[in-house]
Amino acid sequence: MRFDGMNFRRSNTFSWRPANPETDVDTQDRGVESNYFVIVKIKDCETIRNDHGYNTFSTKGVEQCNKLTYHRTNMGRAKWRTHTPGYCQYIPGIGVLSEGEKWQSARMFLVHDNRVYTTTIKRKARVEENE
């Protein structure tokens, strides 16, 4: 699925629920407003069989699994992870990195039509201000 210029894939391991401002937090440990979403793992949800014989999942009371930085009420990004490649490694979307250069990746989550979609975004590592 293409959304906002990015290719997303439907996730089979994550689901979502409306945020609870009292218990859910974002990446900066602030409470998440109730009109936003929270990512939960499907394996932590209770399985319910509906009238048509299909399994559905109840996300009530399930703990959030990823803290997100929210871009919209239906889109968020997990924390950036830093990677150190080997000598002259090619990273798709970034290019060739020389020895000592680092790159970062983060998972993006999108809730659309009651389903969770994910993608990974990459960038060259930002230089720390302390260095």
NORTA-V977041 format. One record per backbone hydrogen bond with DSSP energy under -0.5 kcal/mol. NH is the residue of the N-H (numbers start at 1). CO is the residue of the C=O. Records with the same first field share a line. If there is no record, write none. Layout:
NH=CO / CO
//
This chain:
3=1 / 6
6=3
8=1 / 6
9=118
11=116
15=40
17=38
19=36
21=19
23=20
24=20
26=30
27=68
29=26
32=24
36=33
38=17
40=15
42=13
44=41
45=42
46=58
48=56
50=48 / 54
53=50
56=48
58=46
59=57
62=59
65=39
66=39
69=77
70=68
71=75
72=75
76=109
77=69
78=107
81=105
83=103
85=83 / 101
89=86 / 97
91=89 / 95
92=90
94=91
95=91
97=89
101=98
103=83
104=123
105=81
106=121
108=119
109=76
110=117
111=74
112=110 / 115
115=112
117=110
118=9
119=108
121=106
123=104
125=102
131=128
//
